[in-house]
Amino acid sequence: QLQLVESGGGLVQSGGSLRLSCAASGFTLDYYAIGWFRQAPGKEREGVSCISSSGGSTNYVGSVKGRFTISRDNAKSTVYLQMNSLKPEDTAVYYCAAGYGSSCHVAYDYWGQGTQVTVSS
């Protein structure tokens, strides 16, 4: 069964860092673009970052550029989101998703269960 599992969320003070992981099981990530999304209470889900299947292309939403870094280790079937200089407005449930294809412009068909990130001021 294809499954994505996020981990690494938690409570951190403003200015702190967290590293989220997205581990795949039941399939290899080699042919999948991976996106990180987040949803804060009362807000719509937004795309945060994505990485192409090869890792050669990445994208970020403007509010996290320069603070977040997405990376992947296909040998470990894991994608990471390094989050630095966290702000209270980064508080949300973070989800990873996989879409078959090389670029970030894919349909994300597989989703993890989410991990909570809370940034205190």
N, C-alpha and C positions, 0 to 999 in steps of 0.2 A: 504494500500500500504506500502510495506517495505521501510523504509527510514532511512538513517544515516545522521546526521547533525553535522558537526564540528563547534567548536567555540573556542575562546580564543587566536587566533592569533593576531599579531600586530607588532609594531616596538619597539625594545628594544636595549639598548646598549650592547656591548660586556661585558660578565660577568654577565649579568642580567638573569632573570628567566621569564618563561611563563608556564601556565598550559593550555593545550589543553583538550577539552572535546569532546566526541563523543556520541551523544545521539541517541538512536534508537527509532523509532516509527513504529507501525504496526506489531511489532513482539517482542518477548522476547529474550533477549540476552543469556539466560541461557545455550543454547545448541550450542552457536557459539564461536569459537575462533575469536579474534579481532587482527587485525594488523594495525600498523601505518606505512605509507609510505610517502616518500617525493620526490619531483621533483624540482630541481633547473633549472633555464633557461639554455638551451643548453645541459642538462644532462639527462641521463636516470633515470627513477623512481627507487628508491631503498627502500628496506625494512629497517625500523628503529627499530621496536620493535614489539613483539607480546605477547599475553597472552592467555593461554588456557581458555576453557569455565569455568572451576572452579576457575581460578585465581591462581592455584597452581604451574603453570609453566610459566616462562617468558623468553624471549630471546631478545638480543639487538645486533645491529651491533656494531662492534668494536669501531667505531669513537664516539659513544655516551655512551659507558659503563662507569658507575660511575658518569655520569652527568644527564641521563634521567631515569625516573622511570615510568613504566606503572602499572596501577592498574584498578580495575573494581568494580563497585557496581551494581550487577545484579538486586537488588531491585529497583534501579533507572534506569535500562537499560542504563547505562552510563559507558564509559571507559575513563580514563584520561591518559594523558601523561605529567608528570611533567618534565620540561626542565630547568635545572640549568646550570650555568657557560656557557651560550650560547656564541657561536663563530660566526664570520661572515660567515664561511662556513656552518653553520646550516641554512642559509637563503634558503628558498624553500617554495613551497606550500605543506602543509601537508594534507594527506588524511587518513581517517580511512576506514577499510574494514572489513566485517564480512564473515566468512566461517563456514558452518555447520560442526560441529565435535568438539571433545574435545581438540585435540592438535593443535599446531600452523601449522602443516603440512596439511593444507586444501586448497581447492580451494576457493579463496575469491570472492564470487559472488556478494556481495552487497558493493557499494562504496558511500562515501559521496562526496560532491561537492568540498571539500578542503578549507583550511584556510591558508592565507598567513602569514608566519613568516619572518620578516626581522630583521637581527642583524647588527647594525652599529658598525664600528670599532672606 
